[in-house]
Amino acid sequence: MKINPGRRQVLAAIATTGTAAIIPAALFAQDDAADTGSGGYQVQEMILGEPDAPVTFKEYGSFTCPHCAAFHMNQFQDLKRDYIDTGKVKFIFRDVYFDRFGLWASMVARCGGPLRFWGIHDILFETQADWIAGGQDPALIADNLRKIGISAGLEAEQVDACMRDEDMAQALVAWYTANAEADGIEATPTLFIDDTKYSNMGYDDIKPLIEAALAG
C-alpha cells in the first residue's frame, strides 16, 4: 500500500471524535518535529529475537494493510522459524498508520508493553479481515479491537485507557512520521535487511539476502 508520511497528512487521516480514541485538534498546530516522548509517553522499539543477532531485519507495516497481513502469514513465519528463533536475525516491527484504525490497533498492541505486543501483533494480522469487517464503522472497529486486547490478557479498563491515551497517540504519530521520512518509506510492507531497503518480496528472495548478510 502506498503512503504519504507527512505528519499533518497522517493526522488528517486519523483524526476523529466521539469514538474510542480521540486525537485532539491541538496536535494539528504543533511542530512537525514534535518530540516522540512528549506528554510522558515513550515509544518503545518492538524487537523479536536475540538483541545481538548478527543480522537485523526490519519491517514497516500497517495492521490495516492486507499485503502486510499476507506477509505475516507467509514470509514472516518462515523467517521466524529459520532465522529469528535460531538467534541469527533480530526482527523489528515499525508501525505505519494509513488511518485511525491502524493507529488504534497499534495503541492496543502496545498497551501491555513488549510482553503482550507480539501476541496481539499476531492476532491483529491473523484476524484482520474479521476485526475490520465493520468497514468504516469506527465504533464497531474500536469494539473489535477492544475485544482483541481483552482476549490477549489485558484488563478491559487498561484497553479503554490505552485507546483514549492522547499522549500515546501523539507520540506514535510523531515517531512514525519521523521514521518514515528518515527511511524513505512509500509503501507497506517495506523491508530492511541491515541497512538495505527492499520492497515486498517472497521468502525465496529474502532467504539468499539474509544468507549473504550472515556471510558478511
Secondary structure, 3 states (H helix, E strand, C coil): CECCCCHHHHHHHHCCCCCCCCCCHHHHHCCCCCCCCHHHCCCCCEEECCCCCCEEEEEEECCCCHHHHHHHHCHHHHHHHHHHCCCCEEEEEEECCCCHHHHHHHHHHCCCHHHHHHHHHHHHHHCHHHHCCCCCCHHHHHHHHHHHHHHCCCCHHHHHHHHCCHHHHHHHHHHHHHHHHHHCCCECCEEEECCEEEECCCHHHHHHHHHHHHHC
